[in-house]
Amino acid sequence: MKKSRLYPFERNRYFYGKLLTVRDFESEQKYFNDKRRLLNRLMFGSGVLSGMSVVAVDDKTVSVEMGVAIDYIGREIVIPAPVTMKLSMIEGFTNNEYKKNVYLCVAYDEKGKEPVHSVGNSSVRSDEVSEYNRLLESYRLFVNEKAPAPSSFEFVRLMESVVTIFENDNVRITQRMPKYVNPGEVVDVKLVVEKTLQTPRIAFDYSIDAKGFTYVGETDGAVSFAEPGDSQDTEYELTYQLKAPLAAGGYAELAIPARQAKLTIGDTAIPIDFSAKHSIEVVEMPVAERILEDWHNRSLEQAVEGSADQSICLAKISLLQMGPTYMIEKVDRMPFGEYIENTSLLQRLLSKGGNGASHQFYASSEAHDLEYDAKPTLDVKYHPERNEFDFKLGIPRPQHLYDEIATGTMEVALESIGKSGGFFFSRGKKNYVSDEISHGLGEGQVSIVVGLEEADESGASAGTGTKKKVYYGQSDVFKGTEFEPDIPNVTLGTIVYPEKGTFRIGMKLRDDGESSASVIAVRWWAFKSLGAAPQAAMNDSYENELAEAASSLED
């Protein structure tokens, strides 16, 4: 295997008397190496298998632990012992600008070992010739000062749609979302902001144009990012959700027009030069099967195309400029997730016998009140770090009953004639009709409930104060009991004028029973009709329920 090109495999054929040359022995090694590396690349992929942790030893020095990795054409990289080096001494580190992020990478490297005198070459050359007796399969550490593009990683190309919105030496803003979606699926869209530590605070506001997608939650097409003032991070993620079209087949689009994007770095407004757009395929089959289909359909050349010179990034190192020099502020290990997981571990994680926690989703819900005439709302947010959906339901409050009720009292004086009973205003007259009373609820149908009110002062001596009682219906049912009222037995009736917003109360004395009361206090309740049903449609049962409600409110 030479770079990313694959040659047909051929091996030595041995026979008696064959003259073996350098070429034969080299092809013997190449045959086994290339086969192993091809299988490494296609079966396991590329990345760190174990170890290779990077830590800061001091302000200018890093240490790389021992470990094993496989590079992008299947070669094994082994760091047999920890390595500690000053960052400025590592290949690729430049001293022109210190306020930056640098990326510490590792690559496969071969080095000659054990120089020996070459007897064969000395027979044809006059000077002494030395050759290396061994080739050491080693490694090379170096620094890249520019982050690799997300699409340079094969797993990203297969699974995600990534667009770059803005990029310069200190800032890169990308947006990422799944490459394939199922109909009606709610998907995460991630805005990723990468910057150096000494870059001023970043604010980014933009609007999205969605074709096929619908907004979920509070997004409504407007996205806003503002870097926290006290943060010392070099990478931020802002996630919002969209819902895929309900029909499979075709594509849904998500565009970020440049004219609708506003980027501010510090106090400087930065123009966005071009529009970015995602084109996402809506598929009927499970997304995982669609990704596997792409994996199976790729050619052998595509599997290794452009990967020969790609290195493995072990750490992102954030630097601060300190006068004429620098200081290591932060080390983020494996910033692009270039790992190779053990197949036995993956099998157990994905099998039914495994923990299964990674496949469970959780939901939390919260309901809150809205104004009674508002429309119900539903806000859904997904938190991928804990596999949780957060549902917030807004429910309109019912219109408060007390907004539809009015109450008042009316007093009617009686003329006492001893034990013969009380009459309304004059002897021999037992009927009384009030003037029009305004209930204050405006025009429209109302239901009027009236009752006789009596002040009970029996508890005053005990320090409990005066209590009121209101008798609805026929008060004579309490006659002969401890609850017998000290008021005349009166029948009450009402007349309602819906167009005027008024009513009248009529009273009739039913008998000549004894009463010490000189005034009858009538308590009335007016209930505004909550529906379109006319007053005549209200039956006695409904009126009784209103009376009970009025009684409980009075108590």
CORSULSUL-V224860 format. One record per residue. N is the residue number from 1. D_LAST is the distance of its C-alpha to the last C-alpha in whole Angstrom. Layout:
<<N,D_LAST> <N,D_LAST>>
This chain:
<<1,94> <2,95> <3,92> <4,90> <5,93> <6,93> <7,97> <8,98> <9,98> <10,102> <11,103> <12,107> <13,109> <14,111> <15,115> <16,118> <17,120> <18,117> <19,117> <20,114> <21,113> <22,110> <23,109> <24,109> <25,107> <26,104> <27,104> <28,103> <29,100> <30,99> <31,99> <32,96> <33,94> <34,94> <35,92> <36,90> <37,89> <38,88> <39,86> <40,84> <41,83> <42,82> <43,81> <44,79> <45,79> <46,79> <47,77> <48,77> <49,77> <50,77> <51,77> <52,78> <53,75> <54,75> <55,74> <56,75> <57,77> <58,77> <59,77> <60,80> <61,80> <62,79> <63,80> <64,80> <65,79> <66,82> <67,81> <68,82> <69,81> <70,82> <71,83> <72,83> <73,86> <74,86> <75,88> <76,86> <77,86> <78,86> <79,85> <80,87> <81,86> <82,83> <83,85> <84,84> <85,85> <86,84> <87,82> <88,85> <89,88> <90,86> <91,88> <92,86> <93,84> <94,85> <95,85> <96,84> <97,81> <98,78> <99,75> <100,74> <101,74> <102,77> <103,77> <104,79> <105,80> <106,83> <107,85> <108,88> <109,92> <110,95> <111,97> <112,101> <113,102> <114,105> <115,108> <116,111> <117,115> <118,115> <119,119> <120,119> <121,118> <122,120> <123,123> <124,123> <125,122> <126,123> <127,121> <128,118> <129,115> <130,112> <131,109> <132,106> <133,106> <134,103> <135,100> <136,96> <137,93> <138,91> <139,88> <140,88> <141,85> <142,85> <143,82> <144,81> <145,79> <146,78> <147,75> <148,76> <149,74> <150,71> <151,73> <152,76> <153,75> <154,75> <155,72> <156,70> <157,72> <158,71> <159,68> <160,67> <161,67> <162,68> <163,68> <164,69> <165,67> <166,69> <167,72> <168,74> <169,75> <170,72> <171,69> <172,69> <173,66> <174,66> <175,63> <176,63> <177,62> <178,63> <179,66> <180,64> <181,61> <182,60> <183,58> <184,54> <185,55> <186,53> <187,55> <188,55> <189,57> <190,59> <191,60> <192,62> <193,63> <194,66> <195,67> <196,69> <197,68> <198,69> <199,68> <200,66> <201,62> <202,62> <203,59> <204,59> <205,57> <206,58> <207,57> <208,58> <209,59> <210,58> <211,60> <212,59> <213,56> <214,53> <215,50> <216,48> <217,45> <218,45> <219,49> <220,49> <221,53> <222,53> <223,54> <224,54> <225,56> <226,56> <227,57> <228,55> <229,57> <230,57> <231,59> <232,62> <233,62> <234,65> <235,63> <236,60> <237,58> <238,55> <239,54> <240,52> <241,52> <242,53> <243,53> <244,56> <245,57> <246,56> <247,60> <248,63> <249,66> <250,67> <251,66> <252,63> <253,63> <254,62> <255,63> <256,63> <257,65> <258,66> <259,65> <260,61> <261,62> <262,62> <263,63> <264,63> <265,65> <266,64> <267,65> <268,67> <269,66> <270,68> <271,69> <272,69> <273,72> <274,71> <275,68> <276,68> <277,67> <278,66> <279,67> <280,65> <281,66> <282,63> <283,65> <284,64> <285,65> <286,63> <287,64> <288,66> <289,68> <290,69> <291,70> <292,72> <293,74> <294,75> <295,76> <296,78> <297,80> <298,81> <299,85> <300,86> <301,87> <302,84> <303,83> <304,85> <305,85> <306,85> <307,84> <308,87> <309,87> <310,83> <311,82> <312,79> <313,77> <314,76> <315,74> <316,72> <317,73> <318,72> <319,74> <320,73> <321,76> <322,77> <323,79> <324,83> <325,81> <326,78> <327,76> <328,74> <329,71> <330,69> <331,71> <332,69> <333,71> <334,71> <335,69> <336,70> <337,70> <338,73> <339,73> <340,74> <341,72> <342,74> <343,74> <344,73> <345,70> <346,69> <347,70> <348,67> <349,65> <350,65> <351,65> <352,63> <353,63> <354,63> <355,59> <356,58> <357,55> <358,57> <359,56> <360,53> <361,50> <362,47> <363,43> <364,40> <365,37> <366,35> <367,32> <368,30> <369,28> <370,30> <371,29> <372,27> <373,30> <374,33> <375,35> <376,35> <377,37> <378,39> <379,41> <380,44> <381,46> <382,49> <383,50> <384,53> <385,54> <386,51> <387,51> <388,48> <389,46> <390,43> <391,40> <392,38> <393,35> <394,33> <395,31> <396,29> <397,25> <398,23> <399,22> <400,19> <401,16> <402,15> <403,19> <404,19> <405,16> <406,16> <407,14> <408,15> <409,16> <410,19> <411,20> <412,23> <413,26> <414,27> <415,30> <416,31> <417,34> <418,33> <419,33> <420,34> <421,30> <422,29> <423,30> <424,29> <425,31> <426,34> <427,36> <428,36> <429,34> <430,31> <431,30> <432,28> <433,28> <434,26> <435,28> <436,27> <437,24> <438,24> <439,21> <440,23> <441,23> <442,26> <443,29> <444,28> <445,26> <446,23> <447,20> <448,19> <449,16> <450,15> <451,14> <452,14> <453,12> <454,13> <455,13> <456,13> <457,16> <458,17> <459,16> <460,17> <461,21> <462,20> <463,19> <464,15> <465,15> <466,13> <467,10> <468,9> <469,8> <470,9> <471,12> <472,13> <473,17> <474,19> <475,18> <476,21> <477,20> <478,19> <479,22> <480,24> <481,21> <482,19> <483,16> <484,18> <485,17> <486,19> <487,20> <488,22> <489,22> <490,22> <491,23> <492,21> <493,23> <494,23> <495,26> <496,26> <497,29> <498,29> <499,32> <500,31> <501,27> <502,26> <503,25> <504,25> <505,23> <506,25> <507,24> <508,26> <509,27> <510,27> <511,29> <512,30> <513,28> <514,27> <515,25> <516,25> <517,23> <518,25> <519,22> <520,20> <521,17> <522,16> <523,13> <524,15> <525,14> <526,17> <527,18> <528,21> <529,23> <530,24> <531,27> <532,30> <533,29> <534,30> <535,27> <536,29> <537,29> <538,25> <539,25> <540,23> <541,21> <542,20> <543,19> <544,17> <545,16> <546,14> <547,12> <548,11> <549,10> <550,9> <551,6> <552,5> <553,5> <554,4> <555,0>>
